[in-house]
């Protein structure tokens, strides 16, 4: 019983980590692009 529960929780943990990795991979480039656009526009205004 305990081993079964542990293995299922490990699988869920792996799925959560994978989901977090996918979210980070998708969001980080977008954030970097937004920051770069804001930074370049601020430099143009100065």
DSSP file (Angstrom, degrees, kcal/mol; ACC not computed):
  #  RESIDUE AA STRUCTURE BP1 BP2  ACC     N-H-->O    O-->H-N    N-H-->O    O-->H-N    TCO  KAPPA ALPHA  PHI   PSI    X-CA   Y-CA   Z-CA
    1    1 A X     >        0   0    0      0, 0.0     4,-2.4     0, 0.0     5,-0.2   0.000 360.0 360.0 360.0 -49.4    0.0    0.0    0.0
    2    2 A X  H  >  +     0   0    0      1,-0.2     4,-2.7     2,-0.2     5,-0.2   0.912 360.0  49.8 -65.6 -41.5    2.7    2.5    1.0
    3    3 A X  H  > S+     0   0    0      2,-0.2     4,-2.6     1,-0.2    -1,-0.2   0.916 111.2  49.7 -64.0 -41.8    4.9    1.6   -1.9
    4    4 A X  H  > S+     0   0    0      1,-0.2     4,-2.3     2,-0.2    -2,-0.2   0.940 112.3  46.9 -61.5 -46.7    2.0    2.0   -4.3
    5    5 A X  H  X S+     0   0    0     -4,-2.4     4,-2.3     1,-0.2    -1,-0.2   0.907 112.3  51.1 -61.6 -41.2    1.1    5.4   -2.9
    6    6 A X  H  X S+     0   0    0     -4,-2.7     4,-2.3     1,-0.2    -1,-0.2   0.924 109.9  48.1 -64.4 -43.6    4.7    6.5   -3.0
    7    7 A X  H  X S+     0   0    0     -4,-2.6     4,-2.2     1,-0.2    -1,-0.2   0.906 112.0  49.5 -65.5 -39.7    5.2    5.6   -6.6
    8    8 A X  H  X S+     0   0    0     -4,-2.3     4,-2.3     1,-0.2    -1,-0.2   0.900 111.4  49.1 -66.2 -38.5    2.0    7.3   -7.7
    9    9 A X  H  X S+     0   0    0     -4,-2.3     4,-2.6     2,-0.2    -1,-0.2   0.870 109.3  53.0 -68.5 -34.3    3.0   10.5   -5.8
   10   10 A X  H  X S+     0   0    0     -4,-2.3     4,-2.5     2,-0.2    -2,-0.2   0.901 108.6  49.9 -65.4 -39.2    6.4   10.3   -7.4
   11   11 A X  H  X S+     0   0    0     -4,-2.2     4,-2.3     2,-0.2    -2,-0.2   0.928 111.4  48.4 -63.9 -43.6    4.7   10.2  -10.8
   12   12 A X  H  X S+     0   0    0     -4,-2.3     4,-2.5     1,-0.2    -2,-0.2   0.912 110.8  51.3 -62.1 -41.5    2.6   13.2  -10.0
   13   13 A X  H  X S+     0   0    0     -4,-2.6     4,-2.6     1,-0.2    -1,-0.2   0.907 109.2  50.8 -61.7 -41.7    5.6   15.0   -8.8
   14   14 A X  H  X S+     0   0    0     -4,-2.5     4,-2.4     1,-0.2    -1,-0.2   0.905 110.4  49.0 -62.6 -41.2    7.4   14.3  -12.0
   15   15 A X  H  X S+     0   0    0     -4,-2.3     4,-2.6     2,-0.2    -2,-0.2   0.904 111.4  49.6 -64.6 -40.5    4.4   15.6  -14.0
   16   16 A X  H  X S+     0   0    0     -4,-2.5     4,-2.6     2,-0.2    -2,-0.2   0.921 111.8  48.0 -64.7 -43.0    4.3   18.7  -11.9
   17   17 A X  H  X S+     0   0    0     -4,-2.6     4,-2.4     2,-0.2    -2,-0.2   0.903 112.2  49.7 -63.7 -40.2    8.0   19.3  -12.5
   18   18 A X  H  X S+     0   0    0     -4,-2.4     4,-2.4     2,-0.2    -2,-0.2   0.913 111.0  49.4 -64.2 -42.4    7.6   18.7  -16.2
   19   19 A X  H  X S+     0   0    0     -4,-2.6     4,-2.6     1,-0.2    -2,-0.2   0.919 111.0  49.7 -62.5 -43.8    4.7   21.1  -16.3
   20   20 A X  H  X S+     0   0    0     -4,-2.6     4,-2.6     1,-0.2    -2,-0.2   0.907 110.3  50.9 -61.3 -41.1    6.7   23.8  -14.5
   21   21 A X  H  X S+     0   0    0     -4,-2.4     4,-2.6     2,-0.2    -2,-0.2   0.916 111.0  48.0 -62.9 -42.9    9.7   23.3  -16.9
   22   22 A X  H  X S+     0   0    0     -4,-2.4     4,-2.0     2,-0.2    -2,-0.2   0.918 112.0  49.6 -63.7 -43.2    7.4   23.7  -19.9
   23   23 A X  H  X S+     0   0    0     -4,-2.6     4,-2.7     2,-0.2     5,-0.3   0.922 112.4  47.6 -62.0 -44.0    5.8   26.8  -18.4
   24   24 A X  H  X S+     0   0    0     -4,-2.6     4,-2.8     1,-0.2     5,-0.3   0.931 111.0  50.8 -62.7 -44.9    9.3   28.3  -17.7
   25   25 A X  H  X S+     0   0    0     -4,-2.6     4,-0.6     1,-0.2    -1,-0.2   0.852 116.1  42.3 -62.8 -34.0   10.5   27.5  -21.2
   26   26 A X  H  X S+     0   0    0     -4,-2.0     4,-0.7    -5,-0.2    -1,-0.2   0.881 120.7  39.4 -78.5 -37.9    7.5   29.2  -22.7
   27   27 A X  H  X S+     0   0    0     -4,-2.7     4,-2.8    -5,-0.2     5,-0.2   0.868 103.5  64.4 -85.2 -37.7    7.3   32.2  -20.4
   28   28 A X  H  X S+     0   0    0     -4,-2.8     4,-2.7    -5,-0.3     5,-0.2   0.915 103.3  46.7 -58.4 -48.3   11.0   33.1  -20.0
   29   29 A X  H  X S+     0   0    0     -4,-0.6     4,-2.3    -5,-0.3    -1,-0.2   0.893 113.4  50.6 -61.2 -36.5   11.7   34.0  -23.7
   30   30 A X  H  X S+     0   0    0     -4,-0.7     4,-2.5     2,-0.2    -2,-0.2   0.931 111.7  47.1 -64.8 -44.7    8.5   36.1  -23.7
   31   31 A X  H  X S+     0   0    0     -4,-2.8     4,-2.8     1,-0.2     5,-0.2   0.915 111.8  50.6 -62.9 -42.4    9.5   38.0  -20.6
   32   32 A X  H  X S+     0   0    0     -4,-2.7     4,-2.5    -5,-0.2    -1,-0.2   0.905 111.0  49.0 -62.2 -40.5   13.0   38.5  -22.0
   33   33 A X  H  X S+     0   0    0     -4,-2.3     4,-2.5     2,-0.2    -2,-0.2   0.919 111.9  48.4 -65.1 -43.2   11.5   39.9  -25.2
   34   34 A X  H  X S+     0   0    0     -4,-2.5     4,-2.6     2,-0.2     5,-0.2   0.933 112.9  47.9 -62.3 -45.7    9.2   42.2  -23.3
   35   35 A X  H  X S+     0   0    0     -4,-2.8     4,-2.7     1,-0.2    -2,-0.2   0.908 112.1  50.0 -61.6 -41.4   12.0   43.5  -21.1
   36   36 A X  H  X S+     0   0    0     -4,-2.5     4,-2.6    -5,-0.2    -1,-0.2   0.909 111.1  48.4 -64.6 -41.9   14.2   44.0  -24.2
   37   37 A X  H  X S+     0   0    0     -4,-2.5     4,-2.2     2,-0.2    -2,-0.2   0.930 113.9  46.4 -64.3 -45.0   11.5   46.0  -26.0
   38   38 A X  H  X S+     0   0    0     -4,-2.6     4,-2.3     1,-0.2    -2,-0.2   0.921 113.2  50.1 -62.2 -42.8   10.9   48.2  -23.0
   39   39 A X  H  X S+     0   0    0     -4,-2.7     4,-2.2    -5,-0.2    -2,-0.2   0.921 112.0  46.3 -63.4 -45.1   14.6   48.7  -22.5
   40   40 A X  H  X S+     0   0    0     -4,-2.6     4,-1.9     1,-0.2    -1,-0.2   0.871 112.1  51.1 -68.0 -35.4   15.2   49.7  -26.1
   41   41 A X  H  X S+     0   0    0     -4,-2.2     4,-1.9    -5,-0.2    -1,-0.2   0.892 109.9  50.0 -68.7 -37.2   12.2   52.1  -26.1
   42   42 A X  H  X S+     0   0    0     -4,-2.3     4,-1.7     1,-0.2    -2,-0.2   0.906 109.4  51.7 -65.1 -40.5   13.4   53.7  -22.9
   43   43 A X  H  < S+     0   0    0     -4,-2.2    -1,-0.2     1,-0.2    -2,-0.2   0.881 108.8  51.3 -63.7 -36.7   16.9   54.2  -24.5
   44   44 A X  H  < S+     0   0    0     -4,-1.9    -1,-0.2     1,-0.2    -2,-0.2   0.888 108.7  51.2 -66.8 -37.5   15.2   55.8  -27.5
   45   45 A X  H  <        0   0    0     -4,-1.9    -1,-0.2     1,-0.2    -2,-0.2   0.837 360.0 360.0 -69.4 -31.2   13.3   58.2  -25.3
   46   46 A X     <        0   0    0     -4,-1.7    -1,-0.2    -5,-0.1    -2,-0.2   0.511 360.0 360.0 -71.1 360.0   16.4   59.3  -23.4
